[in-house]
Amino acid sequence: MLIENMKMAFSAIRINKMRSFLTMLGIIIGIGSVISIVSIGDTMRSMFADLYKEVGLTQAYISIGYWLEEVRQSDYFTLDDMERIRDVFGEEIAYMDCSSGVSANAQNGRTQVKFNYEGIDWNYQDVQPVNIVYGRYLNEADVKGRKKNVVMDTDSAMLLFGVENAVGKTFRTTIYGTTDEYTVAGVYRKEISPFQAMMMGTSEGGTALIPYTLLAWPNDYFYSIRVFAKDDVNLDVFFGQLKSYIGRLKGRNPEDYYMQTAVEEMGMMDSMMGGLSAAVGGIAAISLLVGGIGIMNIMLVSVTERTREIGIRKSLGARTRDILIQFLTESAILSACGGIIGILLGVGLVSAGGMALGVTAVIRPSVVVMAVGFSALVGVFFGIYPASKAAKKDPIDALRYE
């Protein structure tokens, strides 16, 4: 019986191709929009997760609380404080520096370029590896001796010197009011994903890594420290213990210090992206309601047009239930076909967009299955009234209908 009803439904759709397509259009647009929006949201969340993994999920920034009304000089961090922290948590810490950076003009002859200098320790390569193509990375002697050596990327070397291999070349720059000559110790090639490039935007300046001890000079006080925990460490426990120790070390309550972890930041970003995707997807799903109303309207027209057919079927022994199932099947197939086309449209658009941007589109199979099921459910729900109306027709009156 179901096979027969499906054949009749497909026959009715073929007879009225244009009307059937226009009826499905609302479902096509609705399903396509929902899948596209949810997939774009999932893709963005996946790219942000990958971005945080590259930056380092085990890192945290700790600073004196911005909400404190009175801040003492002793509340800030010193090189000695960092050594004490290393002595206590050496087994858990993979890397630590003073989280300092400064912008200044770099001068090479007549060429002047705005540079962003990031202060790092000699083992920063352990947590943020880069591909050194010329020269060497900063070493322990550079950091402890406060040597004015820098490591920059190839793009920055081209901006300042006109060549990638700038090892041994010097330039002048002013940091904290003091102008000195700096030497390029190494050049690395910066490999970033298209998403990272999009997030960072275009920059006309350069970037360089210098010993963090140069940015602590002359008073050796810093506002915050940056810590990378080792991969096998329980982050919640470790960061809690670290914050408590810093409070005791500085004669403050642990709550007086602000800690921002990469895991918390990623969680907030993921929640925001998920909520935004759900909200916009919900708005797009409203078009499914419009599509359902369109199906109901066309099915009512179909019932009226086929009144005589209904009368003939009933006179030949068709039961009320048979007529009901016939029209419900037609409504569900109409909606499901629209849903399948909408899925192909949504998946195609997201995949094409991902290929154009050079990213991997994330399309969850569960969303596709739910879309097909929901589209069929919409067809059944909005087909109940027309099918019920058809099933309740009196066979005598139906046979007399012209």
HELIX and SHEET records of a PDB file:
HELIX    1   1 LEU A    2  ILE A   15  1                                  14    
HELIX    2   2 LYS A   17  VAL A   55  1                                  39    
HELIX    3   3 GLN A   73  ASP A   75  5                                   3    
HELIX    4   4 LEU A   79  PHE A   89  1                                  11    
HELIX    5   5 TYR A  124  ASP A  126  5                                   3    
HELIX    6   6 GLU A  140  LYS A  144  1                                   5    
HELIX    7   7 THR A  154  PHE A  161  1                                   8    
HELIX    8   8 PRO A  194  MET A  200  1                                   7    
HELIX    9   9 TYR A  212  ALA A  216  1                                   5    
HELIX   10  10 LEU A  235  LEU A  249  1                                  15    
HELIX   11  11 PRO A  254  ASP A  256  5                                   3    
HELIX   12  12 ALA A  262  GLU A  305  1                                  44    
HELIX   13  13 THR A  307  SER A  315  1                                   9    
HELIX   14  14 THR A  320  LEU A  357  1                                  38    
HELIX   15  15 PRO A  365  ALA A  391  1                                  27    
HELIX   16  16 PRO A  395  ARG A  400  1                                   6    
SHEET    1   A 4 ILE A  93  ASP A  97  0                                        
SHEET    2   A 4 SER A 224  ALA A 229 -1                                        
SHEET    3   A 4 GLN A  59  ILE A  64 -1                                        
SHEET    4   A 4 TYR A 257  THR A 261 -1                                        
SHEET    1   B 2 PHE A  77  THR A  78  0                                        
SHEET    2   B 2 TYR A 221  PHE A 222 -1                                        
SHEET    1   C 7 ASN A 131  GLY A 135  0                                        
SHEET    2   C 7 THR A 178  ARG A 189 -1                                        
SHEET    3   C 7 ASN A 149  ASP A 153  1                                        
SHEET    4   C 7 GLY A 206  PRO A 211 -1                                        
SHEET    5   C 7 THR A 111  ILE A 120  1                                        
SHEET    6   C 7 GLY A 101  ASN A 108 -1                                        
SHEET    7   C 7 THR A 170  ILE A 175 -1                                        
END                                                                             
